[in-house]
Amino acid sequence: MAKTREINEEVKAEGSKPIIGRILSYTFLAFITVLCLFAFYMLIINATRSNAQLQAGFEVFPRENFFNNFKKAWNDESIPSIPRALLNSFTVAGLSSLLCTYCSALTAYGIHVYDFKLKKPAFTFIMVIMTIPTQVSAVGFIQLLYKIDLMDNYAPLIIPSIAAPAVFFYMKQYIESVLPLEVIEAARVDGSNEFRTFNTIALPMLRPAMAVQLIFSFVSSWNNLFTPNLILSTQSKLTVPVVLSLLRSKMNSQMGDLGEIYMIILLSIIPVVIVYFFVSKNIIQGVTLGSVKG
Amino acid sequence: MKKKSISYAKWGYIFIIPFFLVYFICSIIPLLSTFYYSFFEYYENGLDVIGPTFAGFDNYIALFTPTKSGNIKLLDCTYNTMIMWIMGAVPQIVVAMVLALIFTSTRLKIKGQRFFKTVIYMPNLIMASAFAMLMFTLFSNVGPVNQIIQGITGETFNFFRNTWSARTLVAFVNFLMWFGNTTILFMAGIMGIDQSLFEAASIDGATSTQVFFKVTLPLLMPIIVYTLITALIGGLQMFDVPQLLCGGSGDPNGTTCTLVMYLNSFLSGYRNYGMAGALSVILFIITGILSFIVYRSLVTDESKGGKK
C-alpha cells in the first residue's frame, strides 16, 4: 500500500522541484537534531574530563579521565552509593513494569472478552480516572503507609503500578484489533480453563504491545522522583532520581567534583538510552497507537 | 444463541479485580483521606505532631492569605506554573506542526526520517531529573555555557539569579522533552486525513498555504486540542525539572516554584498534612475539569471508531 502511495506522490511531484523547500527543511531538521543532541554530547565529553580540566574552560573533544571519573562516582562514600541506587532503581522499575504490563493486559482482556453487568461502568470508570495525577492523593497515601508500616519500603512504589489506566487503555485498543473471540471459544472447547487461555493463548498474541508497554512503564518508574522522594529515607534504599535530587541540593552551597557529577548523570540515563536505540522503532509506533485512533 | 449455557461472567470480575482492588486501596482511600485532612489542623512541629483537630476551611483560607511580603504563594505558584508551561508549550506545538508537515509532505520526500524521529523522541525518555541536573551543570557559573559567554564578554551570566533566564531554561527543557512526542501525534493525525481531500484542493488550484489553513489545520483541530489539554494536565504536574534545575525553593526567589513543588514543600521536612491536603484538593479540582474535557474527546473518538 505504501508503494502505490509513493508512486502516486512521484507522479504528483513531477514538474515541481521543491529544491529550496528541501534545503530549508533539511537545515531545520539539522538545527533540531543539534538542539536535541548538544546537551548529551556535552555530557559525554565532560564525563571524560577531570574537575581541573572542566574548570579550565570549554572544550569540544574528549579527554582521558573517563575511568577516573567512573571510579570516583562508583566508589564515592560521601554520597549515597551510586551502584546501589542503580540496583535499587532496577529492582523497583523492573518489578513494577512487569506487574503493570501483566495486570493491565489481564484487566483489558477481562473487559474485552467477558460479558458482565459492570463491564461498561468499569470501563467508563477507568477512562475517568485516567488523567487524575498521583500527586493529589499523596497526603492520604503517606498517612496510609504510616498506618500499615510501609514507609521507607519498595512495596508502595511497586504495587500501585497494577492499576495503570493509560497502559490498560493501550492494551484494550490492541486486544480489540488482534484477538478474535473465536480463538477463545476454540480453546474452551478444547477444555482449557480461563486463566490458561489467557496465559498461553492471549498473552503470546499480545507480545508486541506488551513489549512496548514494558519499556514505557519501566522508563516512567525509573524516572519517577516525586513518590520515591516522599517515601524512601534510608540512604541505601534510595533510587537514582532521589540521589540526584540530594546531590543537587548539595550543589547549592558547593559544586563539588564536576567530572564525577557528569559521570553520575551519564550513569543514570545510559540504561534507558541503550535500550531505546535498540527498540526506538517500536516505541515510536507505540506512541502513535496509544494516543490517537488513526 | 443457545450455546451460552455456561456463564463466564464471573471470570470477567476475577480478571479485573486486581486493578480495582489496588486502585481502591492505593488511590481512592488516599484521595478521600486527603480531602478529609484538608479540613484539619494537622502538622509536624519538630518531633511533635499537632492535631489532627477540625479546622473547617482554615487551611484553604491560609492558602489564599498574603504572606508578610504581600504575596499569595498559591497564586504565585499557579502563575509560575502557567507561564513556564506556556513558554514551553507554544514552541512545542509550533515546532511539532512544522516537523510533522515536513515529514508527511509528499513534495519534499525527506530521507532519513527514522533517524530524525529517533533523535527528536529521545529526550522524552531521558530521566527528567537527570536532564534538569545536566542543564543546571551546563548553565551554572562554572559550566561550559558560561565559559563561552565569558570568552566573548569577559563576564559570567548567572542564569539562576535572573527570573526570566531561569524560567526560560525550565521551559526549554520541557519543550525538548515533549516536542518529539507531539510531532509523532501530529504526523499520525495528518496521515489519517483522506488523501483525496488534498488532491481535490490541488486540482482546484489551492496553494500549499491555503491547503494548510483550509484543509489540514481544521481537520487536525481535534488532535491539537487533545494534545494541548493533555499537555496542560501534564504541565500542572510540573515538578522534576524546576525542582532540580532551580533548586527546591525555585530560584530566584521562588519565581520558578510550581504548584507541585509547593505541595512537595508541605510534604518534605516537617510535614503539614492539612495545608498539603487543601492544596491537593485545589489541584484535583483543576485537573478534574480539564480531564472531563479530555474524557469527552476520547469517548467521541471511541464511538467514531466503532462506527467504522
Interface residues (C-beta under 8 A of the other chain):
Chain A: R5 N8 E9 K12 A13 S16 P18 G21 R22 S25 Y26 F28 L29 I32 T33 L35 C36 L37 A39 F40 M42 L43 N46 L54 Q55 G57 F58 C103 S104 L106 T107 Y109 G110 I111 V113 Y114 D115 F116 K117 L118 K119 A122 I126 M127 V128 I129 M130 T131 I132 P133 T134 Q135 V136 S137 A138 V139 G140 F141 I142 Q143 L144 P156 I159 P160 I162 A163 F168 E194 F198 V219 W222 N223 L225 F226 N229 L230 V240 P241 L244 S245 L247 R248 S249 M251 N252 M255 L258 I261 Y262 I265 S268 I269 V272 V273 Y276 F277 S280 K281 I283 I284 V287 T288 S291 V292 K293 G294
Chain B: Y8 A9 K10 W11 G12 Y13 I14 F15 I16 P18 F19 F20 V22 Y23 I25 C26 S27 I29 P30 L31 L32 S33 T34 Y36 Y37 S38 V95 V98 L99 I102 S105 T106 R107 L108 K109 I110 R114 F116 K117 T118 V119 I120 Y121 M122 P123 L125 I126 M127 A128 S129 A130 F131 M133 L134 M135 F136 T137 L138 S140 V142 P144 Q147 I148 G151 L176 G180 N181 I184 L185 M187 A188 G189 M191 G192 Q195 E199 S202 I223 Y226 T230 I233 L236 Q237 F239 D240 Q243 L244 G247 G248 V260 L263 N264 L267 S268 R271 Y273 A276 G277 S280 V281 L283 F284 T287 G288 L290 S291 V294 Y295 L298 V299 D301 E302 K304 G305
